Amino acid sequence: MKTIGLYIHIPFCIKKCHYCDFNSFTTLELIPEYLAALKKEILSLQKCEYTAQTIFIGGGTPTILRCEQLADILRTLHESVYIAKDAEITIEANPGTLTREKLISLKSLGVNRLSIGLQAYQNQLLKIMGRIHTVEDFEKNFETARNVGFDNINIDLIFGLPNQKVEDFDETLKKVLHIFPEHISCYSLSVEEHTEFYRRQQEGTLLLPSEDDEREMYYRAIELLTNKGYNHYEISNFAMPGRKSKHNIIYWTYREYLGLGAGAHSFLDNKRFYNYSSIQAYIKSINENSNAIADMETISTLEQQAEFCFLGLRLLDGLDKKAFQKRFGKKFKQVYGEAVEKLKEQELIKENANKISLTSRGLDFANVVFAEFLP
């Protein structure tokens, strides 16, 4: 059986956040029809010989679904796919959408990891971001999750927010450390087109921190979290021992994954494909064609080599040269020797017998490093 990571997309939100360019919509009236189509897509996996090593239910906000809706999707997954006994099963959740009943139901259905989108510990910043929750909502939901028995929780944070000071992010980190989640993700704000933040930036009304302050926030995250025992194992991710995100590691180590739902992406058999992003187009295609694939491409060897490199370099442990040779039949230096020497001279990467990894300086210029590996 082929071992994969499985991603399920729930593209609904109560409200679109001001920074969000993910495939999410506020058309909640489409939920029943969408879930019926998603179930059909999941059931189609009964013909495939896949073992799901990880399952990640993302969005959108999956936890805006009712208990019975979430239970129906999870039961359909268990009926349709062989799920490894030690599988990591994660669901994304936004504060304010979790109830004790919902958490108990999720746990009983095999969900063993929560990823909660806190983003900041100041209500004024949450309001600027267009979040629907308060810090108090988060605290209540986190405590309930612990009481129900969830012992593997990730907290998402964003830094570099409009009007955010270094002291604000420092406070956020310290408050989160006080409740001691198993995993913390710290993402730098990226202002994307077709978002409210982008519109304000074009108007000149988006007051972002300076580049120096934004970098200082990142350095503070590394300092505070590693001092408390978290392993900084990927550019934006920190985990307690044994609590790395198994699902995301599938992406970073360039292994195969399958995405189900509107706009979900897949990588199987050296092919990359994705579903229709529009909810209506997704539903129509599932009902008429039994799949919703909008486009598919075979990835060339040169592209695969490049992706293997810049995804692997996201990991602080670095990319594995032996794994590269085993996968592509060429020694790493045969393909990238010149790029490696150039980047080493610039003190952006370091090398040992088995691995190539970013230096602390390389973390600041990661995109410069990645560009060197593009075909």
C-alpha positions in Angstrom: 0.0 0.0 0.0 1.2 3.5 -0.8 1.8 5.6 2.4 0.6 9.2 2.1 -0.4 12.2 4.0 -4.1 13.1 3.6 -5.4 16.6 3.6 -9.2 17.5 3.8 -10.2 21.1 3.0 -13.2 22.7 4.7 -13.4 26.1 2.9 -15.9 27.9 5.1 -15.4 30.8 7.6 -17.8 32.9 9.6 -15.8 36.0 8.4 -12.8 36.5 6.1 -9.8 37.7 8.1 -8.1 40.9 6.7 -4.8 39.1 5.9 -6.3 35.8 4.5 -5.8 34.7 0.9 -6.6 31.1 1.6 -9.4 29.3 -0.3 -12.1 30.2 2.1 -15.7 31.6 1.8 -18.5 32.9 4.0 -21.2 31.2 1.9 -22.3 29.0 4.8 -25.5 28.1 3.1 -23.5 25.8 0.8 -22.1 23.7 3.6 -24.6 20.8 3.3 -24.2 20.4 -0.5 -20.4 20.8 -0.1 -20.2 18.1 2.5 -22.2 15.7 0.4 -19.8 16.2 -2.5 -16.8 15.9 -0.2 -18.1 12.5 1.1 -18.4 11.3 -2.5 -14.7 12.2 -3.0 -13.6 10.5 0.2 -15.6 7.4 -0.7 -13.9 7.2 -4.1 -10.7 6.3 -2.2 -12.1 2.9 -1.4 -10.8 1.9 -4.9 -7.2 3.1 -4.0 -4.7 1.3 -1.9 -3.5 4.1 0.3 -2.4 4.1 3.9 -2.9 7.5 5.6 0.1 8.1 7.9 -1.3 11.5 8.7 -4.7 13.3 8.2 -5.0 17.1 8.4 -8.4 18.7 8.3 -7.8 22.4 7.4 -9.6 25.4 6.1 -11.2 27.8 6.3 -12.5 26.9 9.8 -13.3 23.2 10.0 -14.7 23.6 13.5 -17.6 25.9 12.4 -19.2 22.6 11.3 -21.7 21.0 13.7 -20.7 18.0 15.7 -22.7 15.6 13.5 -21.2 17.1 10.3 -17.7 16.6 11.6 -18.5 13.1 12.8 -19.9 12.2 9.4 -16.8 13.3 7.6 -14.5 11.5 10.1 -16.5 8.3 10.0 -16.5 8.3 6.2 -12.7 8.7 6.3 -12.4 5.6 8.6 -14.7 3.6 6.2 -12.8 4.6 3.1 -9.1 4.8 3.8 -6.7 2.5 5.8 -5.5 4.8 8.6 -2.2 3.8 10.3 -2.6 2.8 13.9 -0.2 5.6 15.0 -1.6 8.2 12.5 -1.5 11.8 13.5 -5.0 13.2 12.9 -5.1 17.0 13.1 -7.9 19.5 12.9 -7.6 23.3 12.6 -9.7 25.3 14.9 -10.4 28.9 15.5 -11.2 30.1 19.1 -14.9 30.7 19.5 -15.9 27.7 17.4 -15.0 25.0 19.9 -17.4 23.7 22.5 -16.9 20.9 25.0 -19.3 18.7 23.1 -17.5 19.2 19.9 -14.1 18.5 21.4 -15.3 15.3 23.1 -16.8 14.2 19.8 -13.6 14.9 17.8 -11.5 13.0 20.4 -13.8 10.0 20.3 -13.5 9.9 16.5 -9.7 9.7 16.6 -8.6 13.3 16.3 -5.4 13.5 18.4 -4.0 16.9 17.5 -5.5 20.4 17.5 -4.1 23.4 15.7 -5.6 26.6 17.2 -5.3 29.9 15.4 -4.7 32.4 18.2 -2.4 34.8 16.1 -1.9 37.4 18.8 -2.6 37.9 22.6 -3.9 41.5 22.3 -7.6 42.0 21.5 -6.8 45.3 19.7 -4.5 43.4 17.3 -7.1 40.6 16.8 -9.6 43.3 15.9 -7.2 44.9 13.4 -6.7 41.4 11.8 -10.5 40.9 11.5 -10.5 37.9 13.8 -13.9 36.9 15.2 -12.5 35.8 18.6 -11.0 37.4 21.7 -8.1 36.3 23.8 -10.6 35.3 26.5 -12.3 33.0 23.9 -9.0 31.4 23.2 -8.1 30.8 26.9 -11.5 29.2 27.5 -11.2 26.9 24.4 -7.6 25.9 25.3 -8.6 25.0 28.9 -11.6 23.0 27.7 -9.4 21.1 25.2 -7.0 20.2 27.9 -9.8 19.1 30.3 -11.2 16.9 27.5 -7.8 15.2 27.2 -6.1 16.8 24.2 -2.3 16.5 24.9 -1.0 17.6 21.5 -2.0 21.2 20.7 -0.4 23.6 18.2 -0.9 27.4 18.6 -0.5 29.6 15.4 0.9 33.1 15.9 1.6 35.9 13.4 4.2 38.6 13.8 4.8 41.8 11.8 1.2 42.8 12.1 -0.1 46.4 11.6 0.5 48.5 14.7 2.3 45.6 16.4 5.3 46.5 18.6 8.1 44.1 19.5 6.8 44.3 23.1 3.4 43.1 21.9 4.9 39.9 20.3 7.1 39.4 23.3 4.0 39.5 25.5 2.2 37.1 23.2 5.1 34.6 23.3 5.3 34.8 27.1 1.5 34.3 27.6 1.5 31.3 25.3 4.6 29.8 27.1 2.6 30.1 30.3 0.0 27.6 29.0 2.8 25.4 27.5 1.3 24.0 24.2 3.2 21.1 22.6 3.8 23.0 19.4 4.0 26.7 18.3 4.0 28.1 14.8 5.3 31.7 14.3 4.6 33.1 10.9 5.7 36.4 9.5 2.8 38.4 8.0 2.7 38.3 4.2 0.5 40.9 2.6 -1.2 39.1 -0.3 -3.3 40.5 -3.2 -7.1 40.3 -2.9 -7.0 40.8 0.9 -8.2 43.7 3.0 -4.6 44.3 4.2 -3.5 44.6 0.5 -6.2 47.2 -0.2 -5.1 49.2 2.8 -1.4 48.9 1.8 -2.3 50.2 -1.7 -4.1 53.2 0.0 -1.1 53.8 2.2 -3.1 53.2 5.4 -1.5 49.9 6.5 1.0 50.7 9.3 3.4 47.8 9.4 6.4 47.4 11.7 9.9 48.2 10.4 11.9 45.4 8.9 14.2 45.6 11.8 11.4 45.3 14.3 9.9 42.4 12.3 13.2 40.5 12.4 13.6 41.3 16.2 10.2 39.6 16.8 11.5 36.5 15.0 14.7 36.5 17.0 12.7 36.8 20.2 10.6 33.8 19.3 13.7 31.7 18.7 15.3 32.9 21.9 12.3 32.5 24.2 11.0 29.2 22.8 14.3 27.4 22.6 15.2 28.5 26.1 11.9 26.8 27.3 12.9 23.5 25.7 11.2 23.9 22.3 13.1 22.5 19.3 13.3 25.0 16.5 13.0 22.4 13.8 11.6 24.4 10.8 11.9 28.0 9.8 8.5 28.9 11.4 7.9 26.0 13.7 8.9 25.0 17.3 8.0 21.7 19.0 8.5 20.0 22.3 10.4 16.6 22.0 8.4 14.1 20.0 5.8 16.7 19.0 6.9 17.8 15.5 4.1 18.1 13.0 4.2 14.7 11.2 1.9 16.0 8.5 3.9 19.0 7.6 7.1 17.0 7.6 5.6 15.0 4.8 5.6 18.2 2.7 9.1 19.4 3.8 10.7 16.0 3.1 9.0 15.9 -0.4 6.9 12.8 0.3 3.5 12.1 -1.3 0.2 13.6 -0.2 -3.4 13.7 -1.4 -5.7 16.7 -1.0 -9.5 16.4 -1.0 -12.0 19.2 -1.1 -12.2 22.5 -3.0 -8.8 23.9 -4.0 -6.9 21.1 -2.3 -3.5 20.2 -3.8 -1.9 16.8 -4.3 1.5 15.3 -5.1 1.4 11.7 -6.2 3.5 9.6 -8.7 5.6 12.7 -9.7 2.4 14.5 -10.6 1.0 17.6 -9.1 -2.7 18.3 -9.3 -5.4 20.4 -7.7 -9.1 20.6 -7.4 -11.4 23.4 -8.5 -11.2 26.2 -6.0 -14.8 27.4 -6.4 -17.2 25.6 -4.1 -19.8 25.5 -6.8 -17.4 24.2 -9.5 -16.1 21.6 -7.1 -19.6 20.3 -6.3 -20.6 20.3 -10.0 -17.5 18.3 -11.0 -17.8 15.8 -8.2 -21.4 15.1 -9.1 -20.8 14.9 -12.8 -17.3 13.4 -13.1 -16.7 11.7 -9.7 -13.6 13.9 -9.3 -12.9 17.6 -9.1 -9.4 17.8 -10.6 -8.9 21.2 -12.3 -5.4 20.7 -13.6 -2.6 18.2 -13.5 1.1 18.4 -14.5 4.0 15.9 -14.5 6.9 17.5 -12.7 10.3 17.3 -14.5 13.3 15.8 -12.7 14.9 19.3 -12.5 11.9 20.7 -10.8 11.7 17.8 -8.4 15.3 18.2 -7.5 14.8 21.9 -6.9 11.7 21.4 -4.8 13.4 18.6 -2.8 16.1 21.1 -1.9 14.2 24.2 -1.0 11.6 22.3 1.0 14.3 20.3 2.8 16.2 23.5 3.6 13.2 24.7 5.5 14.1 22.2 8.2 16.7 23.3 10.6 18.2 19.9 10.4 18.7 20.5 6.7 18.3 18.4 3.6 19.7 14.9 3.4 22.3 14.5 0.7 22.0 10.7 0.8 18.3 10.8 0.4 18.8 13.1 -2.6 21.1 10.6 -4.2 18.8 7.7 -3.5 15.9 9.5 -5.0 17.5 11.0 -8.1 20.5 8.7 -8.8 23.0 11.5 -8.7 25.2 12.9 -6.0 24.0 16.2 -4.6 27.2 18.0 -5.4 27.0 16.8 -9.0 23.9 18.8 -9.4 24.3 21.7 -7.0 28.1 21.9 -6.2 28.5 25.4 -7.6 25.4 26.8 -5.7 26.6 25.2 -2.5 30.0 26.7 -2.7 28.6 30.1 -3.5 26.1 30.0 -0.5 28.8 28.7 1.9 31.0 31.7 0.9 28.1 34.0 1.7 27.7 32.2 5.1 24.1 31.3 4.3 24.4 27.6 4.5 26.6 25.0 6.3 27.5 21.5 5.3 28.6 18.3 7.0 29.0 14.7 5.7 25.2 14.1 5.4 23.3 17.4 5.5 23.1 20.9 4.0 21.4 23.4 6.3 20.7 27.1 6.7 23.0 29.1 9.0 21.5 31.6 11.4 22.2 34.3 8.8 20.6 32.0 6.2 17.4 32.1 8.1 17.2 35.8 7.4 17.8 35.3 3.7 16.1 31.9 3.2 14.4 33.0 -0.1 17.8 34.0 -1.5 19.1 30.5 -0.7 16.1 28.8 -2.2 16.4 30.8 -5.4 19.9 29.3 -6.0 18.3 25.8 -6.4 15.6 26.8 -9.0 16.1 25.2 -12.4 
